[in-house]
Amino acid sequence: MTHEEAWIDVDWGLDFESFEWMVHLAACFNRHLPPNGPWNTWPDWPTDMIGRVSEIHRPGWLSACHLVHRHPSIAVKGNTITVTDAHGTARVLEDVDVTCRWWHVDVTSDWNVPPRIIAALDARHGPSASHKFVPGQMEQICMGVEDDALSYGLGLASVLQTMLDPVALYSRATDYHGARCTSCHGTTYREGLRGQGLEHGKEVTYECWSCSTESWCN
């Protein structure tokens, strides 16, 4: 298929500066490939595309666009991607474009974890008190590309795959421990060390930001 033929099916009513346009245009240029096969053709972008992607990172963005276009539980409108997981819960990523490296994902607005998820987490990680609820600071988690040299598109694809699997998402949100500051003795929850220090009086000790800053200033 020639590039000229790829433009035949383009929907010119879309916003040329949106991620939706990027996904749509990539689909037009790769429509000659098998439905489940990877996309390998980078479109001729118009000059007002949302951003420029270096050649080395294009396969990663094609992978992300292919996932968004093909998966029945993922929808894109403008620069917003909506993902509906296996239990029917819809979550969104907003303001998506090719310059995004990190995305904030709302896991839940309810502290209590569904019983079916608790059972799955216990089976995966072993029984833990942290599997029963999600503290406020873990209700929204940040996911994306750790290595700046990697394609942000691969990071987006990984985030979307995690959002599709509620167990994987709650696994991130329940990986925390109870902590107590050695100076002010204030308690909180911190990411990592799943299930440790949750019993009162047995929190993992650390020095909070406020106390460490005050010590440095003095």
DOMAR-795422 format. One line per field, with one value per residue: residue number from 1; x, y, z of N, C-alpha, C, CB in turn. Coordinates in Angstrom, 3 decimals. Glycine has a CB too. Layout:
<nodes>
pos (NUM, ...);
nu (X, ...);
nv (Y, ...);
nw (Z, ...);
cau (X, ...);
cav (Y, ...);
caw (Z, ...);
cu (X, ...);
cv (Y, ...);
cw (Z, ...);
cbu (X, ...);
cbv (Y, ...);
cbw (Z, ...);
</nodes>
This chain:
<nodes>
pos (1, 2, 3, 4, 5, 6, 7, 8, 9, 10, 11, 12, 13, 14, 15, 16, 17, 18, 19, 20, 21, 22, 23, 24, 25, 26, 27, 28, 29, 30, 31, 32, 33, 34, 35, 36, 37, 38, 39, 40, 41, 42, 43, 44, 45, 46, 47, 48, 49, 50, 51, 52, 53, 54, 55, 56, 57, 58, 59, 60, 61, 62, 63, 64, 65, 66, 67, 68, 69, 70, 71, 72, 73, 74, 75, 76, 77, 78, 79, 80, 81, 82, 83, 84, 85, 86, 87, 88, 89, 90, 91, 92, 93, 94, 95, 96, 97, 98, 99, 100, 101, 102, 103, 104, 105, 106, 107, 108, 109, 110, 111, 112, 113, 114, 115, 116, 117, 118, 119, 120, 121, 122, 123, 124, 125, 126, 127, 128, 129, 130, 131, 132, 133, 134, 135, 136, 137, 138, 139, 140, 141, 142, 143, 144, 145, 146, 147, 148, 149, 150, 151, 152, 153, 154, 155, 156, 157, 158, 159, 160, 161, 162, 163, 164, 165, 166, 167, 168, 169, 170, 171, 172, 173, 174, 175, 176, 177, 178, 179, 180, 181, 182, 183, 184, 185, 186, 187, 188, 189, 190, 191, 192, 193, 194, 195, 196, 197, 198, 199, 200, 201, 202, 203, 204, 205, 206, 207, 208, 209, 210, 211, 212, 213, 214, 215, 216, 217, 218);
nu (0.842, 0.569, 1.603, -0.111, -2.471, -3.120, -4.166, -6.753, -8.803, -8.837, -10.204, -11.146, -12.412, -11.461, -9.587, -6.595, -4.494, -4.720, -4.383, -6.068, -6.238, -3.653, -3.682, -5.711, -4.653, -2.368, -3.633, -4.811, -2.565, -1.596, -3.458, -3.315, -2.068, -2.135, -4.829, -4.050, -1.372, 1.798, 2.096, 3.961, 4.399, 5.165, 3.238, 2.892, 3.106, 0.968, 1.841, 0.926, 0.857, 0.716, 3.239, 6.694, 8.212, 11.094, 12.899, 13.861, 12.127, 9.689, 8.586, 7.697, 5.620, 3.900, 3.166, 1.709, -0.381, -1.563, -2.541, -4.444, -6.181, -7.117, -7.977, -10.902, -11.694, -10.600, -10.772, -10.453, -10.716, -10.236, -7.662, -7.906, -7.832, -9.819, -10.082, -11.555, -11.770, -11.609, -13.682, -15.492, -14.959, -14.273, -11.491, -9.545, -7.040, -5.795, -5.028, -3.117, -0.195, 2.605, 4.698, 4.358, 5.562, 4.983, 2.036, -0.873, -2.869, -6.064, -6.814, -8.797, -11.603, -12.412, -11.558, -11.765, -10.837, -12.150, -13.477, -12.882, -10.596, -8.847, -8.531, -7.229, -4.863, -3.768, -3.267, -1.326, 0.779, 0.939, -0.758, -1.676, -2.075, -2.146, -3.521, -6.181, -7.130, -6.865, -4.794, -5.188, -3.063, -2.310, -4.355, -4.269, -1.934, 1.329, 2.522, 4.764, 7.504, 10.569, 13.206, 14.600, 15.588, 14.086, 11.254, 8.487, 6.085, 6.100, 6.001, 3.435, 1.864, 2.414, 1.314, -1.402, -1.942, -1.680, -3.795, -5.920, -6.027, -7.376, -6.330, -3.561, -3.373, -4.375, -2.437, -0.233, -1.239, -1.541, 0.907, 2.477, 3.675, 3.427, 4.677, 6.840, 7.986, 11.214, 11.832, 9.618, 7.681, 5.374, 2.949, 2.469, 1.685, 3.829, 5.135, 5.984, 7.647, 5.625, 2.920, 4.365, 4.989, 2.387, 1.007, 0.108, 2.627, 4.656, 5.663, 7.619, 10.598, 11.583, 12.800, 10.856, 10.059, 9.700, 10.989, 13.587, 14.298, 14.188, 16.257, 18.423, 18.402, 19.029);
nv (-1.197, 2.184, 5.429, 7.366, 5.943, 5.333, 7.666, 7.760, 6.787, 8.556, 10.408, 13.538, 15.131, 15.007, 16.341, 17.683, 18.052, 16.261, 13.284, 11.303, 11.696, 10.953, 8.184, 7.356, 8.054, 6.459, 3.995, 4.090, 4.027, 1.546, -0.314, -2.311, -4.432, -7.627, -8.001, -8.611, -8.346, -6.641, -3.073, -1.347, 0.815, 4.143, 7.020, 9.822, 12.663, 15.528, 19.041, 20.214, 18.347, 16.914, 16.610, 15.814, 12.727, 10.902, 8.787, 6.394, 5.959, 5.506, 2.849, 2.140, 3.985, 3.283, 0.772, 1.448, 2.954, 0.980, -0.776, 0.892, 1.340, -1.226, -2.661, -3.755, -2.679, -0.224, 3.199, 6.206, 9.701, 12.768, 14.006, 12.205, 9.067, 6.282, 3.553, 0.474, -1.875, -5.464, -5.799, -3.895, -1.298, 2.002, 3.960, 6.922, 8.466, 11.614, 14.387, 13.243, 12.989, 12.919, 13.801, 12.969, 11.415, 10.364, 9.116, 9.751, 7.578, 6.928, 4.756, 4.024, 5.380, 4.594, 3.323, 0.599, -2.512, -4.552, -7.798, -9.949, -9.031, -8.843, -11.570, -12.434, -10.938, -11.919, -14.513, -14.050, -12.611, -13.586, -13.688, -10.504, -7.668, -5.234, -5.588, -5.171, -2.563, 0.680, 3.285, 6.893, 8.275, 6.439, 6.079, 7.243, 6.509, 6.902, 6.141, 5.052, 5.803, 4.821, 4.990, 7.502, 7.189, 5.341, 4.652, 6.745, 5.876, 3.082, 3.079, 4.149, 2.104, 0.045, 1.103, 1.200, -1.532, -2.373, -0.963, -2.311, -4.623, -5.231, -6.494, -6.251, -3.479, -2.874, -4.255, -2.587, -0.431, -1.439, -1.968, -1.074, 0.253, 0.620, 3.486, 5.281, 8.375, 8.973, 11.244, 13.168, 11.335, 10.975, 9.138, 7.325, 6.112, 4.492, 3.969, 0.699, -2.213, -4.151, -4.552, -4.422, -3.253, -2.437, -2.927, -1.278, 0.499, -0.981, 0.151, 0.817, 2.559, 5.901, 9.096, 11.865, 14.228, 16.863, 16.887, 16.130, 18.253, 20.365, 19.619, 19.852, 22.568, 23.581);
nw (0.000, -0.861, 0.435, -0.471, -0.912, 1.705, 2.759, 1.909, 3.589, 5.691, 8.365, 8.179, 9.940, 12.492, 15.283, 14.436, 16.171, 18.206, 20.280, 19.522, 16.752, 16.044, 16.644, 14.892, 12.361, 12.301, 12.206, 9.679, 8.018, 8.516, 7.866, 5.997, 7.122, 8.937, 11.324, 14.020, 13.906, 14.467, 14.090, 11.620, 10.020, 9.784, 9.795, 7.452, 9.051, 9.500, 9.620, 11.968, 14.007, 17.337, 18.390, 17.770, 16.965, 17.541, 15.266, 16.391, 18.489, 17.377, 16.866, 19.446, 19.937, 17.857, 18.753, 21.059, 19.911, 18.333, 20.302, 21.586, 19.449, 18.708, 20.994, 22.616, 25.051, 25.359, 24.689, 22.776, 22.846, 21.578, 23.487, 25.514, 27.030, 27.691, 29.794, 30.387, 32.843, 33.593, 35.369, 34.797, 35.584, 34.769, 33.877, 33.372, 31.293, 30.958, 28.764, 27.009, 25.096, 22.791, 24.320, 26.871, 29.785, 32.272, 33.870, 35.769, 37.541, 38.643, 41.112, 42.964, 44.753, 47.121, 50.237, 50.899, 49.619, 47.019, 47.852, 46.043, 44.817, 46.977, 47.597, 45.275, 45.407, 47.797, 46.968, 45.072, 46.340, 48.894, 52.070, 53.352, 55.413, 54.165, 51.841, 52.229, 52.277, 50.681, 51.277, 51.455, 50.077, 48.198, 46.484, 44.024, 41.602, 40.183, 37.045, 34.448, 32.289, 33.406, 32.479, 30.670, 28.153, 26.855, 24.716, 25.156, 24.301, 24.642, 27.393, 27.800, 26.648, 28.454, 30.815, 30.097, 29.770, 32.421, 33.561, 32.451, 33.885, 36.862, 39.151, 38.865, 39.004, 41.585, 42.929, 42.748, 44.217, 46.763, 47.719, 50.195, 53.350, 56.932, 58.610, 60.877, 62.031, 63.268, 64.663, 65.082, 65.576, 64.139, 62.252, 59.171, 55.845, 53.567, 50.276, 49.076, 50.626, 51.229, 53.384, 55.793, 59.138, 59.816, 62.116, 65.091, 66.780, 65.773, 63.508, 60.536, 60.897, 60.020, 58.818, 58.554, 55.909, 56.824, 59.336, 58.621, 56.985, 58.777, 60.498, 58.798, 58.248, 60.715);
cau (0.000, 1.332, 1.165, -1.249, -3.655, -3.433, -4.921, -8.124, -9.746, -8.628, -11.342, -10.641, -13.155, -10.789, -8.668, -5.259, -3.525, -5.103, -3.843, -7.030, -5.808, -2.433, -4.094, -6.479, -3.776, -1.544, -4.486, -4.970, -1.316, -1.258, -4.654, -3.015, -1.435, -3.077, -5.405, -3.320, 0.055, 2.320, 2.166, 5.353, 4.473, 4.994, 2.537, 3.364, 2.338, 0.794, 2.752, 0.394, 0.754, 0.945, 4.651, 7.540, 8.733, 12.326, 12.730, 14.142, 11.009, 8.437, 7.956, 6.996, 4.361, 3.022, 2.636, 0.677, -1.516, -2.207, -3.297, -5.603, -7.101, -7.651, -8.535, -12.317, -11.928, -9.882, -11.340, -9.758, -11.481, -9.355, -6.437, -8.294, -7.975, -10.634, -9.821, -12.528, -11.124, -12.388, -14.837, -16.365, -14.577, -13.645, -10.517, -9.121, -5.798, -6.102, -3.937, -2.089, 0.466, 3.883, 5.689, 4.049, 6.436, 4.306, 0.586, -1.491, -4.015, -6.918, -7.097, -10.060, -11.992, -12.915, -10.448, -11.956, -10.547, -13.156, -13.040, -12.293, -9.240, -8.053, -8.205, -6.238, -3.597, -3.237, -2.747, -0.140, 1.867, 0.833, -1.693, -1.124, -3.080, -2.200, -4.413, -7.574, -7.563, -5.933, -4.726, -5.444, -1.946, -2.104, -5.552, -3.809, -0.534, 2.022, 3.178, 5.300, 8.821, 11.654, 14.396, 14.264, 16.060, 13.088, 10.117, 7.357, 4.983, 6.146, 5.519, 1.980, 1.302, 2.529, 0.325, -2.734, -2.071, -1.908, -5.138, -6.876, -6.016, -7.585, -5.455, -2.252, -3.476, -4.451, -1.154, 0.584, -1.827, -1.489, 2.315, 2.859, 3.932, 3.241, 5.956, 6.818, 9.154, 12.036, 11.959, 8.327, 6.871, 4.176, 2.817, 1.899, 1.927, 4.805, 5.131, 6.969, 7.663, 4.221, 2.343, 5.198, 4.793, 1.003, 0.530, 0.452, 3.805, 5.681, 5.878, 8.977, 11.045, 12.218, 12.738, 9.961, 10.646, 9.683, 12.025, 14.898, 14.558, 14.455, 17.586, 19.388, 18.433, 19.675);
cav (0.000, 3.429, 6.448, 8.053, 5.116, 5.373, 8.874, 7.654, 6.533, 9.495, 11.215, 14.905, 15.857, 14.895, 17.410, 17.298, 18.178, 15.347, 11.923, 10.522, 11.815, 10.150, 6.777, 7.146, 8.125, 5.254, 2.884, 4.198, 3.674, 0.145, -1.122, -3.416, -5.496, -8.494, -7.298, -8.827, -8.167, -5.335, -2.008, -1.012, 1.942, 5.446, 7.897, 11.171, 13.541, 16.921, 19.931, 20.626, 17.218, 17.322, 16.566, 15.043, 11.513, 10.484, 7.518, 5.265, 5.774, 5.318, 1.540, 2.157, 4.711, 2.469, -0.280, 2.049, 3.300, -0.274, -1.254, 1.769, 1.169, -2.578, -3.288, -3.373, -2.009, 1.051, 4.186, 7.491, 10.845, 13.911, 13.604, 11.407, 7.623, 5.625, 2.110, -0.235, -3.124, -6.698, -5.725, -2.829, 0.012, 2.847, 4.933, 7.753, 9.215, 12.869, 15.192, 12.346, 13.335, 12.221, 14.301, 12.410, 10.368, 9.793, 9.258, 9.507, 6.680, 6.802, 3.345, 3.887, 6.473, 3.896, 2.656, -0.839, -3.263, -5.603, -9.116, -10.776, -8.523, -9.246, -12.985, -12.548, -10.392, -12.874, -15.650, -13.621, -12.115, -14.090, -12.872, -9.256, -6.705, -4.092, -5.898, -4.944, -1.186, 1.552, 4.589, 8.033, 8.653, 5.418, 5.978, 7.624, 6.128, 7.446, 5.088, 5.544, 5.387, 5.112, 5.317, 8.540, 6.790, 4.461, 5.311, 7.014, 5.071, 1.796, 3.343, 4.284, 0.772, -0.696, 1.665, 0.766, -2.958, -2.469, -0.466, -3.333, -5.718, -4.626, -7.093, -5.613, -2.095, -2.897, -4.737, -1.393, 0.452, -2.061, -2.207, 0.006, -0.174, 1.627, 4.103, 6.244, 9.249, 8.815, 12.529, 13.692, 10.158, 10.938, 7.897, 7.460, 4.959, 4.779, 2.973, -0.366, -3.033, -4.564, -5.118, -4.328, -2.134, -1.968, -3.051, -0.093, 0.337, -1.735, 0.804, 0.951, 3.906, 6.743, 10.501, 12.533, 15.347, 18.069, 16.783, 16.105, 19.615, 21.192, 19.258, 20.384, 24.026, 23.919);
caw (0.000, -0.925, 1.381, -1.073, -0.663, 3.131, 3.075, 1.409, 4.678, 6.791, 8.825, 8.279, 10.965, 13.785, 15.673, 13.982, 17.256, 19.278, 20.271, 18.742, 15.359, 15.904, 16.601, 13.660, 11.202, 12.337, 11.758, 8.225, 7.354, 8.797, 7.660, 5.093, 7.899, 9.661, 12.478, 15.265, 13.675, 14.897, 13.093, 11.322, 9.085, 10.428, 8.850, 7.150, 9.928, 9.107, 10.351, 13.261, 14.905, 18.721, 18.732, 16.873, 17.570, 16.884, 14.553, 17.271, 19.407, 16.639, 17.094, 20.726, 19.793, 17.016, 19.623, 21.908, 19.053, 17.938, 21.458, 21.768, 18.316, 18.570, 22.189, 22.791, 26.330, 25.355, 23.767, 22.788, 22.379, 21.765, 24.173, 26.676, 26.824, 28.712, 29.892, 31.212, 33.232, 33.495, 36.259, 34.340, 36.123, 33.750, 34.358, 32.243, 31.224, 30.289, 28.191, 26.476, 23.842, 22.639, 25.280, 28.188, 30.314, 33.430, 33.890, 37.069, 37.383, 39.815, 41.380, 43.672, 45.641, 48.295, 50.916, 50.987, 48.399, 46.796, 48.345, 44.984, 44.582, 48.144, 47.432, 44.196, 45.900, 48.772, 46.213, 44.324, 47.179, 50.252, 52.867, 53.882, 55.869, 53.248, 50.719, 52.598, 52.026, 49.974, 51.955, 50.582, 49.214, 47.175, 45.650, 42.691, 41.476, 39.022, 36.282, 33.195, 31.823, 34.345, 31.705, 29.702, 26.834, 26.260, 24.079, 26.031, 23.788, 25.331, 28.738, 27.735, 26.410, 29.708, 31.738, 29.648, 30.089, 33.857, 33.827, 32.015, 34.864, 38.185, 40.151, 38.698, 39.460, 43.048, 43.426, 42.921, 45.229, 48.091, 48.060, 51.106, 54.723, 57.974, 58.944, 61.983, 62.031, 64.466, 65.370, 65.555, 65.893, 63.321, 61.479, 57.838, 54.994, 52.525, 49.210, 49.181, 51.838, 51.343, 54.593, 56.988, 60.057, 59.888, 63.486, 65.880, 67.603, 65.051, 62.218, 60.028, 61.239, 59.011, 59.189, 57.610, 55.176, 57.644, 60.363, 57.979, 56.520, 59.957, 61.001, 57.850, 58.404, 61.996);
cu (0.878, 0.796, -0.043, -2.537, -4.081, -4.295, -6.384, -9.133, -9.615, -9.895, -10.837, -11.400, -12.515, -9.873, -7.247, -4.203, -3.796, -4.414, -4.781, -6.661, -4.567, -2.783, -4.804, -5.576, -2.859, -2.341, -4.649, -3.721, -0.912, -2.436, -4.415, -2.411, -2.487, -3.560, -4.592, -1.811, 0.521, 2.318, 3.627, 5.519, 4.185, 4.359, 3.297, 2.528, 2.138, 1.617, 2.226, 0.113, 1.159, 2.411, 5.409, 8.147, 9.988, 12.141, 12.929, 12.978, 9.685, 7.812, 7.183, 5.664, 3.390, 2.394, 1.516, -0.573, -2.288, -3.062, -4.555, -6.647, -7.814, -8.371, -9.973, -12.598, -11.187, -10.497, -10.550, -10.670, -10.648, -8.033, -6.714, -8.474, -8.779, -10.398, -10.843, -11.971, -12.095, -13.631, -15.740, -16.062, -13.805, -12.709, -9.974, -7.698, -6.090, -4.841, -2.780, -1.516, 1.847, 4.971, 5.455, 5.055, 5.772, 2.813, 0.078, -2.777, -4.784, -7.274, -8.491, -10.356, -12.551, -11.752, -10.559, -11.720, -11.613, -12.629, -12.374, -10.857, -8.328, -7.609, -7.123, -4.875, -2.951, -2.619, -1.442, 1.037, 1.942, -0.079, -1.009, -2.251, -3.204, -3.132, -5.863, -8.062, -6.466, -5.920, -4.829, -4.322, -1.648, -3.324, -5.280, -2.323, 0.028, 2.777, 3.697, 6.673, 9.891, 12.889, 14.041, 14.704, 15.063, 11.961, 8.998, 6.136, 4.934, 5.661, 4.005, 1.321, 1.328, 1.505, -1.082, -2.969, -2.338, -3.316, -6.213, -7.037, -6.180, -6.688, -4.064, -2.270, -3.534, -3.166, -0.202, 0.078, -1.768, -0.066, 2.806, 3.095, 3.624, 4.582, 5.788, 8.109, 9.901, 12.128, 10.634, 7.343, 5.530, 4.145, 2.144, 2.048, 2.894, 4.820, 6.262, 6.884, 6.250, 3.881, 3.176, 4.788, 3.367, 0.422, 1.018, 1.632, 4.926, 5.946, 7.358, 9.431, 11.746, 12.198, 11.927, 10.637, 10.745, 10.813, 13.419, 15.278, 14.917, 15.843, 18.663, 19.531, 19.162, 21.156);
cv (1.247, 4.416, 7.204, 7.275, 5.177, 6.572, 8.787, 7.543, 7.508, 10.289, 12.630, 15.734, 15.805, 16.104, 16.977, 17.356, 17.200, 13.997, 11.000, 10.536, 10.958, 8.668, 6.471, 7.121, 6.900, 4.046, 2.904, 3.724, 2.221, -0.796, -2.302, -4.609, -6.379, -7.809, -7.431, -8.673, -6.799, -4.325, -1.631, 0.191, 3.250, 6.411, 9.176, 12.129, 14.917, 17.826, 20.332, 19.445, 17.664, 17.288, 15.718, 13.866, 11.098, 9.078, 6.312, 4.956, 5.496, 3.940, 1.479, 2.863, 3.973, 1.339, 0.254, 2.386, 2.052, -0.829, -0.433, 1.522, -0.179, -3.104, -2.822, -2.621, -0.680, 1.965, 5.482, 8.555, 12.087, 13.443, 12.802, 9.948, 7.058, 4.128, 1.500, -1.603, -4.302, -6.694, -4.540, -1.456, 0.797, 3.849, 5.692, 8.273, 10.461, 13.542, 14.327, 12.926, 12.703, 12.740, 13.744, 11.331, 9.636, 10.044, 8.933, 8.715, 6.612, 5.330, 3.200, 5.167, 5.905, 3.144, 1.134, -1.515, -4.353, -6.973, -9.988, -10.336, -8.915, -10.695, -13.177, -12.037, -11.323, -14.074, -15.286, -13.300, -12.781, -13.176, -11.634, -8.326, -5.528, -4.344, -5.507, -3.524, -0.407, 2.903, 5.734, 8.348, 7.617, 5.260, 6.421, 7.305, 6.668, 6.320, 5.671, 4.991, 5.796, 5.625, 6.305, 8.180, 5.884, 5.276, 5.518, 6.215, 3.697, 1.948, 3.448, 2.930, -0.056, -0.212, 1.188, -0.709, -3.154, -2.016, -1.472, -4.440, -5.146, -5.212, -6.453, -4.188, -2.027, -3.432, -3.573, -0.560, -0.129, -2.431, -1.038, -0.569, 0.965, 2.176, 5.126, 7.040, 9.114, 10.107, 13.009, 12.584, 10.128, 9.666, 8.169, 6.127, 5.375, 3.635, 1.964, -1.114, -3.504, -5.179, -5.010, -3.131, -1.645, -2.081, -1.862, -0.388, -0.415, -1.142, 0.801, 2.386, 4.600, 8.171, 11.240, 13.750, 16.594, 18.035, 16.798, 17.490, 20.530, 20.909, 19.856, 21.889, 24.441, 23.480);
cw (0.000, 0.113, 0.833, -0.821, 0.803, 3.490, 2.667, 2.550, 5.846, 7.095, 9.083, 9.302, 12.337, 14.026, 15.346, 15.091, 18.400, 19.159, 19.501, 17.261, 15.099, 15.770, 15.289, 12.435, 11.132, 11.859, 10.247, 7.489, 7.584, 8.558, 6.735, 5.823, 8.569, 10.930, 13.761, 15.109, 14.120, 13.758, 12.868, 10.401, 9.811, 9.434, 8.525, 7.989, 9.287, 10.027, 11.722, 14.178, 16.305, 19.118, 17.725, 17.625, 16.816, 16.303, 15.462, 18.210, 18.696, 16.832, 18.410, 20.645, 18.881, 17.824, 20.501, 21.094, 18.631, 19.066, 21.660, 20.683, 18.333, 19.803, 22.432, 24.079, 26.458, 24.311, 23.880, 22.191, 22.652, 22.351, 25.436, 26.286, 27.986, 28.648, 30.840, 31.560, 33.193, 34.371, 35.935, 34.893, 35.071, 34.420, 33.154, 32.424, 30.414, 29.763, 27.691, 25.184, 23.833, 23.573, 26.681, 28.569, 31.477, 33.322, 35.284, 36.860, 38.695, 40.004, 41.973, 44.444, 46.944, 48.938, 50.849, 49.635, 48.225, 47.228, 47.279, 44.682, 45.738, 47.994, 46.372, 44.645, 46.924, 48.059, 45.503, 45.237, 48.556, 51.056, 53.449, 54.279, 54.915, 52.076, 50.995, 52.338, 51.328, 50.682, 50.952, 49.620, 48.135, 46.256, 44.216, 42.605, 40.172, 38.332, 34.975, 32.905, 32.832, 33.606, 30.603, 28.280, 26.122, 25.634, 25.083, 25.583, 24.430, 26.766, 28.770, 27.543, 27.691, 30.732, 31.374, 29.960, 31.576, 34.211, 33.427, 33.048, 36.267, 39.263, 40.078, 39.228, 40.988, 43.671, 43.661, 44.092, 46.635, 48.491, 48.912, 52.495, 55.687, 58.401, 60.054, 61.967, 63.354, 65.286, 65.942, 65.929, 65.154, 62.480, 60.136, 57.118, 53.893, 51.515, 49.406, 50.503, 52.188, 52.708, 55.851, 57.844, 60.190, 61.295, 64.301, 66.806, 66.927, 63.664, 61.834, 60.289, 60.078, 59.529, 58.144, 56.981, 56.039, 58.670, 59.745, 57.472, 57.669, 60.507, 60.116, 58.014, 59.681, 62.002);
cbu (-0.953, 1.265, 2.313, -1.027, -3.382, -2.156, -4.287, -8.255, -9.562, -7.482, -12.003, -10.710, -14.533, -9.975, -8.810, -4.837, -3.530, -6.600, -3.635, -8.457, -5.523, -1.493, -5.012, -7.534, -2.942, -1.007, -5.865, -5.288, -0.216, -0.777, -5.757, -2.073, -0.491, -2.422, -6.786, -3.629, 0.383, 3.737, 1.337, 6.026, 3.481, 6.357, 1.190, 3.255, 3.042, -0.704, 3.015, -0.867, 1.633, 0.160, 4.849, 8.645, 7.670, 13.524, 13.701, 15.390, 10.864, 8.677, 9.012, 7.847, 4.618, 3.799, 3.749, 1.217, -1.034, -1.159, -2.437, -5.168, -6.347, -6.551, -7.660, -13.179, -11.521, -8.367, -12.851, -8.417, -12.885, -10.011, -5.616, -9.586, -6.576, -12.140, -8.357, -13.897, -10.529, -11.528, -14.375, -17.733, -13.728, -14.720, -9.362, -10.081, -4.632, -6.836, -3.419, -2.670, 0.560, 4.354, 5.659, 2.626, 7.775, 4.861, -0.083, -1.776, -3.558, -8.203, -6.038, -10.029, -13.036, -14.082, -10.385, -13.360, -9.107, -13.570, -14.221, -13.153, -9.252, -8.864, -9.462, -6.703, -3.821, -4.348, -3.788, -0.470, 1.720, 2.224, -2.296, -0.202, -2.735, -0.813, -4.341, -7.761, -7.956, -6.327, -3.418, -5.718, -0.715, -1.780, -6.679, -4.085, -0.371, 2.988, 2.209, 5.349, 9.124, 12.010, 15.029, 14.898, 17.399, 12.528, 9.616, 7.037, 5.095, 7.570, 6.139, 1.576, 2.079, 3.944, 0.387, -2.900, -0.801, -0.879, -5.360, -6.435, -4.699, -9.021, -5.362, -1.836, -4.718, -5.636, -0.536, 0.591, -3.259, -2.370, 3.200, 1.770, 5.395, 2.492, 6.573, 6.629, 8.740, 13.430, 12.516, 7.706, 6.624, 4.100, 2.012, 2.587, 0.595, 6.215, 5.257, 8.349, 8.271, 3.895, 2.056, 6.679, 5.626, 0.141, 1.003, -0.766, 3.443, 5.262, 5.348, 9.059, 11.971, 11.496, 14.156, 8.663, 9.830, 8.327, 11.832, 14.911, 13.352, 13.396, 17.748, 18.977, 17.008, 18.913);
cbv (0.006, 4.043, 7.424, 8.245, 3.665, 5.397, 10.054, 6.448, 5.138, 10.447, 10.601, 15.578, 15.322, 13.583, 17.754, 18.190, 19.596, 15.155, 11.402, 11.070, 13.287, 10.372, 6.441, 8.237, 9.412, 5.010, 2.950, 5.642, 4.583, 0.003, -0.270, -2.953, -4.900, -9.849, -7.804, -10.194, -8.372, -5.486, -0.767, -2.192, 1.749, 6.002, 8.256, 11.502, 13.685, 17.318, 21.171, 21.427, 16.040, 16.443, 16.020, 15.929, 10.377, 10.518, 7.442, 5.541, 6.990, 5.547, 0.450, 2.812, 6.111, 1.897, -0.869, 3.316, 4.064, -1.308, -1.210, 3.243, 1.321, -3.502, -2.974, -4.597, -2.915, 0.842, 4.433, 7.411, 10.929, 14.970, 14.822, 11.953, 6.914, 5.951, 1.824, -0.364, -2.991, -7.869, -5.638, -3.167, -0.145, 3.587, 4.239, 8.924, 8.368, 13.804, 16.184, 10.927, 14.879, 12.336, 15.825, 11.835, 10.966, 10.383, 8.342, 10.847, 5.261, 7.676, 2.742, 2.670, 7.395, 2.921, 3.102, -1.151, -3.887, -5.645, -9.856, -10.702, -6.985, -9.064, -13.783, -11.774, -9.007, -13.339, -16.133, -12.407, -10.636, -14.199, -13.713, -8.575, -6.203, -3.769, -7.377, -5.267, -0.488, 1.707, 4.712, 9.225, 8.875, 4.085, 6.815, 9.143, 4.597, 8.597, 3.905, 7.035, 5.995, 3.856, 4.044, 9.852, 6.091, 3.495, 4.493, 8.516, 4.931, 1.217, 4.614, 5.230, 0.047, -0.561, 3.209, 1.014, -3.724, -1.638, 0.840, -3.931, -6.548, -4.787, -8.627, -5.619, -1.423, -3.744, -5.740, -0.558, 0.751, -3.304, -2.372, 1.114, -0.641, 1.042, 4.761, 5.528, 10.719, 8.355, 13.587, 14.578, 10.101, 12.178, 6.845, 8.613, 4.403, 4.996, 3.655, 0.196, -2.243, -5.560, -6.506, -4.221, -1.016, -2.751, -4.379, 0.382, -0.351, -3.200, 2.241, 0.592, 3.852, 6.629, 11.113, 12.954, 15.646, 18.221, 15.508, 15.097, 20.164, 20.947, 17.730, 20.045, 24.586, 23.245);
cbw (1.224, -2.351, 1.691, -2.584, -1.067, 3.946, 2.406, 0.482, 5.180, 6.461, 10.121, 6.935, 11.054, 13.856, 17.189, 12.842, 17.786, 19.282, 21.717, 18.940, 15.009, 17.114, 17.794, 13.502, 11.245, 13.756, 12.436, 7.831, 7.826, 10.233, 7.109, 4.005, 8.956, 10.005, 12.727, 15.801, 12.215, 15.449, 13.540, 10.707, 7.915, 10.945, 9.399, 5.603, 11.284, 9.147, 9.538, 13.067, 14.418, 19.647, 20.149, 16.263, 17.560, 17.880, 13.390, 18.080, 20.276, 15.178, 17.080, 21.773, 19.252, 15.821, 20.494, 22.594, 17.814, 17.520, 22.718, 21.759, 17.012, 18.228, 23.412, 22.751, 27.457, 25.078, 24.066, 22.005, 23.076, 22.676, 24.517, 27.299, 26.707, 28.526, 30.388, 30.487, 34.625, 33.862, 37.698, 34.668, 37.414, 32.903, 35.160, 32.064, 30.593, 31.236, 29.228, 26.226, 23.658, 21.218, 25.321, 28.207, 30.762, 34.741, 32.831, 37.818, 36.942, 39.673, 42.334, 44.623, 44.957, 47.921, 52.365, 51.495, 48.453, 45.309, 48.912, 43.702, 44.401, 49.453, 47.056, 42.954, 46.519, 49.738, 45.193, 43.479, 47.355, 50.914, 54.004, 52.850, 57.264, 52.733, 50.399, 54.035, 53.337, 48.463, 52.760, 51.399, 50.046, 47.837, 46.244, 42.395, 41.543, 39.429, 36.013, 33.207, 30.440, 35.162, 31.108, 30.118, 26.951, 27.312, 22.882, 26.054, 22.290, 25.306, 29.280, 26.603, 25.292, 30.275, 31.723, 28.138, 29.672, 34.620, 33.097, 30.688, 34.762, 38.598, 39.945, 37.222, 38.851, 43.502, 42.442, 41.637, 44.874, 48.125, 46.767, 51.149, 54.887, 59.182, 57.712, 63.355, 61.787, 64.076, 64.433, 64.489, 67.378, 62.424, 62.275, 57.039, 54.396, 53.132, 47.840, 49.008, 53.016, 50.249, 54.362, 56.600, 59.633, 58.918, 64.118, 66.700, 68.847, 64.920, 62.258, 58.497, 62.431, 57.620, 59.327, 58.312, 53.931, 58.349, 61.186, 56.823, 55.781, 61.043, 61.075, 56.421, 58.414, 63.177);
</nodes>
